[in-house]
Amino acid sequence: MFFTCQAGFQDLLADELAARGFAVGERGGDWVVATPADAAGETAGALDLAFPHGWMPSPREFAGESVNALAQGLADAFLEQLRGERVEGPWPCLFSFPAEVVGLGRRVSAVEKAFEERVRARLSRVARLAKPDLPRSVGLQRGWRVHFVDFRRAFAAREFWTNGAHRMADDERAPSRSYLKVEEAYLLAGREPAEGETVVDLGAAPGGWSYSAAKRGARVLALDNGPLKGGALDHPQIEHRREDAFGFRPAEGEVFDWLFCDLVEDPHHVLENLVGPWLVNRWCRRFVVNLKFGRVDPVAFLQELRSPEGLLAKRAPGARIRHLFHDREEFTVVGEVAP
């Protein structure tokens, strides 16, 4: 199987795969090749992994010395797999590469263009339906996914899995870069705050997450001793209270639709002493939480989060833990509190 991740996190991806019983092979700046211990029993849909942005369950490796050789090999394979299949709507056609390899982007662009020309010459209607955009949904996709590992080699597959990571568009009124993280988390959660819903943002300043919910019409209670900025400052949908997030408790019987939390604190402290009481007491219905792993063992921490005896398994079964496109040394956790 061929896995991709955020650039520079391939070693942590490899460690996560090894901890799950994969035999890890070659790796590069944003990719890892690995084989499950039980190839017959491991399916793309059964995987619950944090570090991959996506993977190809059954990739083919392509090699070529020239742009034309690579493009021809990829086009021949794609057209062969398409034989007998009728394409009725748009399909994803994605070419990517490790950004740190100088000059590789130009090479990949040239191969992509030559590939498109060859497909158009054979099946012009199918070529017109190709979309160079990553699907926003989580799950198995059908199209054509190509990832170059160097100037002469690429892995490709007709089917590939998307794991929730997606680059988001910025908003000039957003107070901070963290705004992008919660926007991306909505895709992972499969929903976003709606007009009239309530949100509590624990440790809100400077207000990126609060602003994200408020611009959708949600009513936000932002808790932080620090100031709000940008679009969050004096927003009519945001009530800012200068309080410590750890000491706040909702009124009796009050339940928020959403809990937000993105604090630069020890992740165990945040989980046990802040998020934990909210889930145990069901003070919220769903949540988006970022947990910083810079000072802990990330893979060991993942195992704690996924433990059958842990908080998430007991209070929010089905919660998703991911290292997303806009995350740094942190995990995004989304889920719904069990009734």
Contacts in CASP RR format, 6 or more apart in sequence:
PFRMAT RR
TARGET T0000
AUTHOR 0000-0000-0000
METHOD contacts of the structure
MODEL  1
MFFTCQAGFQDLLADELAARGFAVGERGGDWVVATPADAAGETAGALDLA
FPHGWMPSPREFAGESVNALAQGLADAFLEQLRGERVEGPWPCLFSFPAE
VVGLGRRVSAVEKAFEERVRARLSRVARLAKPDLPRSVGLQRGWRVHFVD
FRRAFAAREFWTNGAHRMADDERAPSRSYLKVEEAYLLAGREPAEGETVV
DLGAAPGGWSYSAAKRGARVLALDNGPLKGGALDHPQIEHRREDAFGFRP
AEGEVFDWLFCDLVEDPHHVLENLVGPWLVNRWCRRFVVNLKFGRVDPVA
FLQELRSPEGLLAKRAPGARIRHLFHDREEFTVVGEVAP
1 22 0 8 1.000
1 33 0 8 1.000
1 34 0 8 1.000
1 35 0 8 1.000
1 36 0 8 1.000
1 55 0 8 1.000
1 56 0 8 1.000
1 57 0 8 1.000
1 58 0 8 1.000
1 59 0 8 1.000
2 31 0 8 1.000
2 32 0 8 1.000
2 33 0 8 1.000
2 55 0 8 1.000
2 56 0 8 1.000
2 59 0 8 1.000
2 147 0 8 1.000
2 155 0 8 1.000
2 157 0 8 1.000
3 13 0 8 1.000
3 17 0 8 1.000
3 31 0 8 1.000
3 32 0 8 1.000
3 33 0 8 1.000
3 34 0 8 1.000
3 49 0 8 1.000
3 52 0 8 1.000
3 54 0 8 1.000
3 55 0 8 1.000
4 30 0 8 1.000
4 31 0 8 1.000
4 52 0 8 1.000
4 53 0 8 1.000
4 54 0 8 1.000
4 55 0 8 1.000
4 96 0 8 1.000
4 147 0 8 1.000
5 12 0 8 1.000
5 13 0 8 1.000
5 30 0 8 1.000
5 31 0 8 1.000
5 32 0 8 1.000
5 51 0 8 1.000
5 52 0 8 1.000
5 53 0 8 1.000
5 54 0 8 1.000
5 323 0 8 1.000
6 30 0 8 1.000
6 51 0 8 1.000
6 53 0 8 1.000
6 165 0 8 1.000
6 323 0 8 1.000
6 325 0 8 1.000
6 327 0 8 1.000
7 29 0 8 1.000
7 30 0 8 1.000
7 98 0 8 1.000
7 99 0 8 1.000
7 100 0 8 1.000
8 29 0 8 1.000
8 30 0 8 1.000
9 30 0 8 1.000
9 51 0 8 1.000
9 323 0 8 1.000
10 27 0 8 1.000
10 28 0 8 1.000
10 29 0 8 1.000
10 30 0 8 1.000
10 31 0 8 1.000
10 32 0 8 1.000
11 27 0 8 1.000
12 51 0 8 1.000
12 298 0 8 1.000
12 299 0 8 1.000
12 323 0 8 1.000
13 27 0 8 1.000
13 32 0 8 1.000
13 51 0 8 1.000
13 52 0 8 1.000
14 24 0 8 1.000
14 25 0 8 1.000
14 27 0 8 1.000
14 32 0 8 1.000
14 34 0 8 1.000
15 298 0 8 1.000
15 299 0 8 1.000
16 49 0 8 1.000
16 50 0 8 1.000
16 51 0 8 1.000
16 298 0 8 1.000
16 299 0 8 1.000
16 302 0 8 1.000
17 24 0 8 1.000
17 32 0 8 1.000
17 34 0 8 1.000
17 49 0 8 1.000
18 24 0 8 1.000
19 299 0 8 1.000
19 302 0 8 1.000
19 303 0 8 1.000
20 49 0 8 1.000
21 36 0 8 1.000
21 37 0 8 1.000
22 34 0 8 1.000
22 35 0 8 1.000
22 36 0 8 1.000
22 37 0 8 1.000
23 34 0 8 1.000
23 35 0 8 1.000
23 36 0 8 1.000
23 37 0 8 1.000
24 32 0 8 1.000
24 33 0 8 1.000
24 34 0 8 1.000
25 32 0 8 1.000
25 33 0 8 1.000
25 34 0 8 1.000
25 35 0 8 1.000
26 32 0 8 1.000
26 33 0 8 1.000
27 33 0 8 1.000
28 98 0 8 1.000
28 149 0 8 1.000
29 98 0 8 1.000
29 100 0 8 1.000
30 98 0 8 1.000
30 99 0 8 1.000
31 98 0 8 1.000
31 147 0 8 1.000
31 149 0 8 1.000
31 155 0 8 1.000
33 155 0 8 1.000
36 42 0 8 1.000
43 57 0 8 1.000
44 55 0 8 1.000
44 57 0 8 1.000
44 139 0 8 1.000
44 140 0 8 1.000
44 159 0 8 1.000
44 161 0 8 1.000
45 139 0 8 1.000
45 140 0 8 1.000
45 161 0 8 1.000
47 55 0 8 1.000
47 161 0 8 1.000
48 306 0 8 1.000
48 320 0 8 1.000
49 163 0 8 1.000
50 302 0 8 1.000
50 321 0 8 1.000
50 322 0 8 1.000
50 323 0 8 1.000
50 331 0 8 1.000
51 323 0 8 1.000
52 163 0 8 1.000
53 162 0 8 1.000
53 163 0 8 1.000
53 164 0 8 1.000
53 165 0 8 1.000
53 324 0 8 1.000
53 325 0 8 1.000
54 160 0 8 1.000
54 161 0 8 1.000
54 162 0 8 1.000
54 163 0 8 1.000
54 164 0 8 1.000
54 165 0 8 1.000
55 160 0 8 1.000
55 161 0 8 1.000
55 163 0 8 1.000
56 145 0 8 1.000
56 147 0 8 1.000
56 155 0 8 1.000
56 156 0 8 1.000
56 157 0 8 1.000
56 159 0 8 1.000
56 160 0 8 1.000
56 161 0 8 1.000
57 157 0 8 1.000
57 159 0 8 1.000
57 160 0 8 1.000
57 161 0 8 1.000
58 157 0 8 1.000
58 159 0 8 1.000
59 155 0 8 1.000
59 156 0 8 1.000
59 157 0 8 1.000
60 77 0 8 1.000
60 155 0 8 1.000
60 156 0 8 1.000
60 157 0 8 1.000
61 153 0 8 1.000
61 154 0 8 1.000
61 155 0 8 1.000
62 70 0 8 1.000
62 73 0 8 1.000
62 74 0 8 1.000
62 77 0 8 1.000
62 153 0 8 1.000
62 154 0 8 1.000
62 155 0 8 1.000
62 156 0 8 1.000
63 70 0 8 1.000
63 152 0 8 1.000
63 153 0 8 1.000
64 70 0 8 1.000
64 152 0 8 1.000
64 153 0 8 1.000
65 152 0 8 1.000
67 107 0 8 1.000
67 110 0 8 1.000
67 111 0 8 1.000
67 114 0 8 1.000
68 114 0 8 1.000
70 111 0 8 1.000
70 114 0 8 1.000
70 152 0 8 1.000
70 154 0 8 1.000
71 111 0 8 1.000
71 114 0 8 1.000
71 115 0 8 1.000
71 117 0 8 1.000
71 118 0 8 1.000
72 114 0 8 1.000
72 118 0 8 1.000
74 111 0 8 1.000
74 115 0 8 1.000
74 146 0 8 1.000
74 154 0 8 1.000
74 156 0 8 1.000
75 115 0 8 1.000
75 118 0 8 1.000
75 119 0 8 1.000
75 122 0 8 1.000
77 156 0 8 1.000
78 115 0 8 1.000
78 119 0 8 1.000
78 144 0 8 1.000
78 156 0 8 1.000
78 158 0 8 1.000
79 119 0 8 1.000
79 122 0 8 1.000
79 123 0 8 1.000
81 158 0 8 1.000
82 123 0 8 1.000
82 126 0 8 1.000
87 125 0 8 1.000
87 126 0 8 1.000
87 129 0 8 1.000
89 129 0 8 1.000
90 129 0 8 1.000
90 130 0 8 1.000
90 131 0 8 1.000
91 126 0 8 1.000
91 129 0 8 1.000
91 130 0 8 1.000
91 131 0 8 1.000
91 142 0 8 1.000
91 143 0 8 1.000
91 144 0 8 1.000
92 130 0 8 1.000
92 131 0 8 1.000
92 132 0 8 1.000
92 133 0 8 1.000
92 134 0 8 1.000
92 135 0 8 1.000
92 141 0 8 1.000
92 143 0 8 1.000
92 144 0 8 1.000
92 145 0 8 1.000
93 116 0 8 1.000
93 130 0 8 1.000
93 131 0 8 1.000
93 132 0 8 1.000
93 143 0 8 1.000
93 144 0 8 1.000
94 132 0 8 1.000
94 133 0 8 1.000
94 134 0 8 1.000
94 144 0 8 1.000
94 145 0 8 1.000
94 146 0 8 1.000
95 108 0 8 1.000
95 109 0 8 1.000
95 111 0 8 1.000
95 112 0 8 1.000
95 115 0 8 1.000
95 132 0 8 1.000
95 146 0 8 1.000
95 147 0 8 1.000
95 148 0 8 1.000
96 108 0 8 1.000
96 146 0 8 1.000
96 147 0 8 1.000
96 148 0 8 1.000
97 104 0 8 1.000
97 105 0 8 1.000
97 107 0 8 1.000
97 108 0 8 1.000
97 147 0 8 1.000
97 148 0 8 1.000
97 149 0 8 1.000
98 104 0 8 1.000
98 148 0 8 1.000
98 149 0 8 1.000
101 150 0 8 1.000
101 151 0 8 1.000
104 148 0 8 1.000
104 150 0 8 1.000
104 151 0 8 1.000
107 148 0 8 1.000
107 151 0 8 1.000
108 148 0 8 1.000
111 148 0 8 1.000
111 154 0 8 1.000
112 146 0 8 1.000
115 146 0 8 1.000
116 127 0 8 1.000
116 130 0 8 1.000
119 126 0 8 1.000
119 127 0 8 1.000
119 130 0 8 1.000
120 127 0 8 1.000
120 128 0 8 1.000
130 144 0 8 1.000
134 162 0 8 1.000
134 166 0 8 1.000
135 141 0 8 1.000
135 162 0 8 1.000
136 166 0 8 1.000
136 187 0 8 1.000
137 162 0 8 1.000
137 187 0 8 1.000
138 162 0 8 1.000
138 163 0 8 1.000
138 164 0 8 1.000
138 187 0 8 1.000
138 188 0 8 1.000
138 190 0 8 1.000
139 161 0 8 1.000
139 162 0 8 1.000
139 163 0 8 1.000
140 159 0 8 1.000
140 160 0 8 1.000
140 161 0 8 1.000
141 159 0 8 1.000
141 160 0 8 1.000
141 161 0 8 1.000
141 162 0 8 1.000
142 158 0 8 1.000
142 159 0 8 1.000
143 158 0 8 1.000
143 159 0 8 1.000
143 160 0 8 1.000
144 156 0 8 1.000
144 157 0 8 1.000
144 158 0 8 1.000
145 156 0 8 1.000
145 157 0 8 1.000
145 160 0 8 1.000
146 154 0 8 1.000
146 155 0 8 1.000
146 156 0 8 1.000
147 154 0 8 1.000
147 155 0 8 1.000
147 156 0 8 1.000
148 154 0 8 1.000
149 155 0 8 1.000
163 322 0 8 1.000
164 184 0 8 1.000
164 187 0 8 1.000
164 188 0 8 1.000
164 322 0 8 1.000
164 324 0 8 1.000
165 184 0 8 1.000
165 322 0 8 1.000
165 323 0 8 1.000
165 324 0 8 1.000
165 325 0 8 1.000
166 184 0 8 1.000
166 187 0 8 1.000
166 324 0 8 1.000
166 325 0 8 1.000
167 325 0 8 1.000
167 326 0 8 1.000
168 180 0 8 1.000
168 183 0 8 1.000
168 184 0 8 1.000
168 325 0 8 1.000
168 326 0 8 1.000
170 179 0 8 1.000
170 180 0 8 1.000
171 179 0 8 1.000
171 211 0 8 1.000
171 215 0 8 1.000
173 211 0 8 1.000
173 230 0 8 1.000
173 231 0 8 1.000
174 180 0 8 1.000
174 208 0 8 1.000
174 211 0 8 1.000
174 212 0 8 1.000
174 230 0 8 1.000
174 231 0 8 1.000
175 206 0 8 1.000
175 207 0 8 1.000
175 208 0 8 1.000
175 211 0 8 1.000
175 228 0 8 1.000
175 229 0 8 1.000
175 230 0 8 1.000
175 231 0 8 1.000
175 232 0 8 1.000
175 233 0 8 1.000
176 206 0 8 1.000
176 207 0 8 1.000
176 208 0 8 1.000
176 229 0 8 1.000
177 326 0 8 1.000
178 207 0 8 1.000
178 208 0 8 1.000
178 209 0 8 1.000
178 262 0 8 1.000
179 207 0 8 1.000
179 208 0 8 1.000
179 209 0 8 1.000
179 211 0 8 1.000
179 212 0 8 1.000
180 326 0 8 1.000
181 209 0 8 1.000
181 262 0 8 1.000
181 290 0 8 1.000
181 324 0 8 1.000
181 326 0 8 1.000
181 327 0 8 1.000
181 332 0 8 1.000
182 208 0 8 1.000
182 209 0 8 1.000
182 212 0 8 1.000
182 213 0 8 1.000
182 260 0 8 1.000
182 262 0 8 1.000
182 288 0 8 1.000
183 212 0 8 1.000
184 324 0 8 1.000
184 325 0 8 1.000
184 326 0 8 1.000
184 332 0 8 1.000
185 288 0 8 1.000
185 324 0 8 1.000
185 332 0 8 1.000
185 334 0 8 1.000
186 192 0 8 1.000
186 288 0 8 1.000
188 320 0 8 1.000
188 322 0 8 1.000
188 324 0 8 1.000
188 332 0 8 1.000
188 334 0 8 1.000
189 286 0 8 1.000
189 288 0 8 1.000
189 320 0 8 1.000
189 334 0 8 1.000
189 335 0 8 1.000
191 286 0 8 1.000
192 216 0 8 1.000
193 199 0 8 1.000
193 212 0 8 1.000
193 213 0 8 1.000
193 216 0 8 1.000
193 217 0 8 1.000
193 218 0 8 1.000
193 257 0 8 1.000
193 258 0 8 1.000
194 216 0 8 1.000
194 217 0 8 1.000
194 218 0 8 1.000
195 216 0 8 1.000
195 217 0 8 1.000
195 218 0 8 1.000
196 217 0 8 1.000
196 218 0 8 1.000
196 219 0 8 1.000
197 213 0 8 1.000
197 217 0 8 1.000
197 218 0 8 1.000
197 219 0 8 1.000
197 257 0 8 1.000
197 258 0 8 1.000
198 218 0 8 1.000
198 219 0 8 1.000
198 220 0 8 1.000
198 221 0 8 1.000
198 256 0 8 1.000
198 257 0 8 1.000
198 258 0 8 1.000
199 210 0 8 1.000
199 213 0 8 1.000
199 218 0 8 1.000
199 219 0 8 1.000
199 220 0 8 1.000
199 221 0 8 1.000
199 256 0 8 1.000
199 257 0 8 1.000
199 258 0 8 1.000
199 259 0 8 1.000
199 260 0 8 1.000
200 220 0 8 1.000
200 221 0 8 1.000
200 223 0 8 1.000
200 248 0 8 1.000
200 250 0 8 1.000
200 256 0 8 1.000
200 258 0 8 1.000
200 259 0 8 1.000
200 260 0 8 1.000
200 284 0 8 1.000
201 207 0 8 1.000
201 209 0 8 1.000
201 210 0 8 1.000
201 213 0 8 1.000
201 220 0 8 1.000
201 221 0 8 1.000
201 222 0 8 1.000
201 223 0 8 1.000
201 224 0 8 1.000
201 260 0 8 1.000
201 261 0 8 1.000
202 223 0 8 1.000
202 245 0 8 1.000
202 248 0 8 1.000
202 259 0 8 1.000
202 260 0 8 1.000
202 261 0 8 1.000
202 263 0 8 1.000
202 274 0 8 1.000
203 222 0 8 1.000
203 223 0 8 1.000
203 224 0 8 1.000
203 245 0 8 1.000
203 261 0 8 1.000
203 262 0 8 1.000
203 263 0 8 1.000
204 210 0 8 1.000
204 220 0 8 1.000
204 222 0 8 1.000
204 223 0 8 1.000
204 224 0 8 1.000
204 228 0 8 1.000
204 232 0 8 1.000
204 240 0 8 1.000
204 260 0 8 1.000
205 222 0 8 1.000
205 224 0 8 1.000
205 225 0 8 1.000
205 226 0 8 1.000
205 227 0 8 1.000
205 228 0 8 1.000
205 229 0 8 1.000
206 226 0 8 1.000
206 227 0 8 1.000
206 228 0 8 1.000
206 229 0 8 1.000
206 230 0 8 1.000
206 232 0 8 1.000
207 222 0 8 1.000
207 224 0 8 1.000
207 228 0 8 1.000
207 229 0 8 1.000
207 230 0 8 1.000
207 232 0 8 1.000
208 232 0 8 1.000
209 260 0 8 1.000
209 262 0 8 1.000
209 288 0 8 1.000
210 220 0 8 1.000
210 222 0 8 1.000
210 228 0 8 1.000
210 232 0 8 1.000
210 235 0 8 1.000
210 238 0 8 1.000
210 260 0 8 1.000
211 230 0 8 1.000
211 231 0 8 1.000
211 232 0 8 1.000
211 235 0 8 1.000
211 238 0 8 1.000
213 220 0 8 1.000
213 237 0 8 1.000
213 258 0 8 1.000
213 260 0 8 1.000
214 220 0 8 1.000
214 232 0 8 1.000
214 235 0 8 1.000
214 237 0 8 1.000
214 238 0 8 1.000
217 237 0 8 1.000
218 237 0 8 1.000
218 257 0 8 1.000
218 258 0 8 1.000
219 237 0 8 1.000
219 239 0 8 1.000
220 235 0 8 1.000
220 237 0 8 1.000
220 238 0 8 1.000
220 239 0 8 1.000
221 239 0 8 1.000
221 241 0 8 1.000
221 256 0 8 1.000
222 228 0 8 1.000
222 232 0 8 1.000
222 238 0 8 1.000
222 239 0 8 1.000
222 240 0 8 1.000
222 241 0 8 1.000
223 241 0 8 1.000
223 243 0 8 1.000
223 244 0 8 1.000
223 245 0 8 1.000
223 248 0 8 1.000
224 240 0 8 1.000
224 242 0 8 1.000
224 243 0 8 1.000
224 245 0 8 1.000
225 242 0 8 1.000
225 243 0 8 1.000
225 244 0 8 1.000
226 242 0 8 1.000
227 233 0 8 1.000
228 235 0 8 1.000
228 238 0 8 1.000
228 240 0 8 1.000
232 238 0 8 1.000
232 240 0 8 1.000
241 248 0 8 1.000
245 261 0 8 1.000
245 263 0 8 1.000
245 274 0 8 1.000
246 273 0 8 1.000
246 274 0 8 1.000
249 283 0 8 1.000
250 256 0 8 1.000
250 283 0 8 1.000
254 283 0 8 1.000
255 282 0 8 1.000
255 283 0 8 1.000
255 284 0 8 1.000
255 285 0 8 1.000
256 283 0 8 1.000
256 284 0 8 1.000
256 285 0 8 1.000
257 284 0 8 1.000
257 285 0 8 1.000
257 286 0 8 1.000
258 284 0 8 1.000
258 285 0 8 1.000
258 286 0 8 1.000
258 287 0 8 1.000
258 288 0 8 1.000
259 275 0 8 1.000
259 278 0 8 1.000
259 283 0 8 1.000
259 284 0 8 1.000
259 286 0 8 1.000
259 287 0 8 1.000
259 288 0 8 1.000
259 289 0 8 1.000
260 287 0 8 1.000
260 288 0 8 1.000
260 289 0 8 1.000
261 270 0 8 1.000
261 274 0 8 1.000
261 275 0 8 1.000
261 287 0 8 1.000
261 288 0 8 1.000
261 289 0 8 1.000
261 290 0 8 1.000
262 289 0 8 1.000
262 290 0 8 1.000
263 270 0 8 1.000
263 274 0 8 1.000
263 290 0 8 1.000
263 292 0 8 1.000
264 292 0 8 1.000
265 292 0 8 1.000
266 292 0 8 1.000
266 295 0 8 1.000
266 296 0 8 1.000
267 291 0 8 1.000
267 292 0 8 1.000
267 293 0 8 1.000
267 296 0 8 1.000
267 301 0 8 1.000
267 331 0 8 1.000
268 296 0 8 1.000
270 289 0 8 1.000
270 291 0 8 1.000
271 291 0 8 1.000
271 305 0 8 1.000
271 311 0 8 1.000
272 311 0 8 1.000
275 287 0 8 1.000
275 289 0 8 1.000
275 311 0 8 1.000
276 311 0 8 1.000
276 315 0 8 1.000
277 283 0 8 1.000
278 284 0 8 1.000
278 287 0 8 1.000
279 287 0 8 1.000
279 311 0 8 1.000
279 315 0 8 1.000
279 316 0 8 1.000
279 337 0 8 1.000
280 311 0 8 1.000
280 315 0 8 1.000
282 337 0 8 1.000
282 339 0 8 1.000
284 337 0 8 1.000
285 336 0 8 1.000
285 337 0 8 1.000
286 334 0 8 1.000
286 335 0 8 1.000
286 336 0 8 1.000
286 337 0 8 1.000
287 316 0 8 1.000
287 333 0 8 1.000
287 334 0 8 1.000
287 335 0 8 1.000
287 336 0 8 1.000
287 337 0 8 1.000
288 332 0 8 1.000
288 333 0 8 1.000
288 334 0 8 1.000
288 335 0 8 1.000
289 332 0 8 1.000
289 333 0 8 1.000
289 334 0 8 1.000
290 327 0 8 1.000
290 330 0 8 1.000
290 331 0 8 1.000
290 332 0 8 1.000
290 333 0 8 1.000
291 301 0 8 1.000
291 305 0 8 1.000
291 330 0 8 1.000
291 331 0 8 1.000
291 333 0 8 1.000
292 329 0 8 1.000
292 330 0 8 1.000
293 301 0 8 1.000
293 329 0 8 1.000
293 330 0 8 1.000
293 331 0 8 1.000
294 329 0 8 1.000
294 330 0 8 1.000
298 329 0 8 1.000
298 331 0 8 1.000
301 331 0 8 1.000
302 321 0 8 1.000
302 331 0 8 1.000
304 310 0 8 1.000
305 312 0 8 1.000
305 321 0 8 1.000
305 331 0 8 1.000
305 333 0 8 1.000
306 312 0 8 1.000
306 313 0 8 1.000
306 321 0 8 1.000
307 313 0 8 1.000
312 318 0 8 1.000
312 319 0 8 1.000
312 321 0 8 1.000
312 333 0 8 1.000
314 338 0 8 1.000
315 337 0 8 1.000
315 338 0 8 1.000
316 335 0 8 1.000
316 336 0 8 1.000
316 337 0 8 1.000
316 338 0 8 1.000
317 338 0 8 1.000
318 335 0 8 1.000
318 336 0 8 1.000
319 333 0 8 1.000
319 334 0 8 1.000
319 335 0 8 1.000
319 336 0 8 1.000
320 333 0 8 1.000
320 334 0 8 1.000
320 335 0 8 1.000
321 331 0 8 1.000
321 332 0 8 1.000
321 333 0 8 1.000
322 331 0 8 1.000
322 332 0 8 1.000
323 330 0 8 1.000
323 331 0 8 1.000
323 332 0 8 1.000
324 332 0 8 1.000
END
